[in-house]
Every structure is written in C-alpha cells, then in structure tokens.
C-alpha cells in the first residue's frame, strides 16, 4: 500500500541484542534507516500492510508511525 516511517522500541530483554532484532525486522519488511542501540530504538520505513507483523516481531516493545508536525505559515498576526 503506502510506506510509513516507524519508530521501533526494543523490549528490555532484547536491548543488548539489537543486531538480532534488526535482522528479524528486515525479514518482516522493515527498511532500517538508523539504529541507536544505546537507547534501544530503531528507525525505518515499511509498507503499512507490514505494521502488524513488525509489532509481533520478537524483541519489539512498540512499533509506531512517527508523528509529523506542521507549523502554520508565517503571519505577523500569529505568534510563532
């Protein structure tokens, strides 16, 4: 369907095994863009249809789409 950018948080039992979880996530359809093992977080993109499979991957505590924010256009009457 469509790609989503995801933030994956590892559970406590797998924080010291990020490479193992990365391999499993890649097999489940995640294209890893960045991994920060010190805090147990992996960032990547995947097809939205794979979200449930990624959430069910062993070692994953959370797999959530990243939130996007849009500021209003600059306007002298609107404080920024």
C-alpha positions as CSV (number, residue, x, y, z in Angstrom):
1,X,0.0,0.0,0.0
2,X,1.9,3.0,1.3
3,X,5.2,3.4,3.1
4,X,5.2,4.6,6.7
5,X,8.1,5.8,8.8
6,X,8.4,3.9,12.0
7,X,10.0,4.2,15.4
8,X,10.7,0.7,16.9
9,X,11.4,0.4,20.6
10,X,13.1,-2.8,21.8
11,X,12.0,-4.6,25.0
12,X,14.4,-4.8,27.9
13,X,15.3,-8.4,27.2
14,X,16.5,-7.6,23.7
15,X,18.2,-4.2,24.2
16,X,21.6,-5.9,24.3
17,X,20.7,-7.8,21.0
18,X,19.9,-5.0,18.5
19,X,21.5,-6.8,15.6
20,X,19.3,-9.9,16.1
21,X,16.2,-7.8,16.2
22,X,17.3,-5.7,13.2
23,X,17.7,-8.9,11.2
24,X,14.2,-10.1,12.2
25,X,12.7,-6.7,11.4
26,X,14.4,-6.7,8.0
27,X,12.9,-10.1,7.3
28,X,9.5,-8.8,8.3
29,X,9.7,-5.9,5.8
30,X,11.4,-3.0,7.6
31,X,14.0,-1.0,5.7
32,X,16.2,0.2,8.5
33,X,17.4,3.8,8.3
34,X,19.0,4.2,11.7
35,X,19.6,2.2,14.9
36,X,20.5,3.6,18.3
37,X,21.4,0.6,20.4
38,X,22.3,2.6,23.5
39,X,18.6,3.5,23.9
40,X,17.1,0.5,22.2
41,X,15.4,2.4,19.3
42,X,15.4,1.6,15.5
43,X,14.0,3.8,12.8
44,X,13.0,2.7,9.4
45,X,10.3,2.6,6.7
46,X,7.9,-0.2,5.8
47,X,4.8,-0.8,3.8
48,X,1.8,0.0,6.0
49,X,0.5,-3.6,5.5
50,X,3.5,-4.9,7.4
51,X,2.9,-3.0,10.6
52,X,1.2,-5.8,12.5
53,X,3.9,-8.2,11.5
54,X,6.6,-5.8,12.7
55,X,4.8,-5.2,16.0
56,X,4.7,-9.0,16.5
57,X,8.4,-9.4,15.9
58,X,10.3,-10.9,18.9
59,X,12.1,-8.1,20.9
60,X,9.7,-5.3,19.8
61,X,8.0,-3.4,22.6
62,X,6.5,-0.8,20.4
63,X,6.3,-0.1,16.6
64,X,4.6,3.2,15.9
65,X,4.4,5.5,13.0
66,X,6.4,8.7,13.6
67,X,4.2,11.8,14.2
68,X,4.5,14.7,11.8
69,X,4.1,18.3,12.7
70,X,3.3,21.3,10.5
71,X,3.7,24.9,11.7
72,X,1.3,27.4,10.4
73,X,2.5,29.8,7.7
74,X,4.3,32.9,8.9
75,X,1.9,35.7,9.6
76,X,2.6,38.9,11.5
77,X,-0.7,38.5,13.4
78,X,0.1,34.9,14.6
79,X,2.8,34.4,17.2
80,X,5.3,31.7,16.3
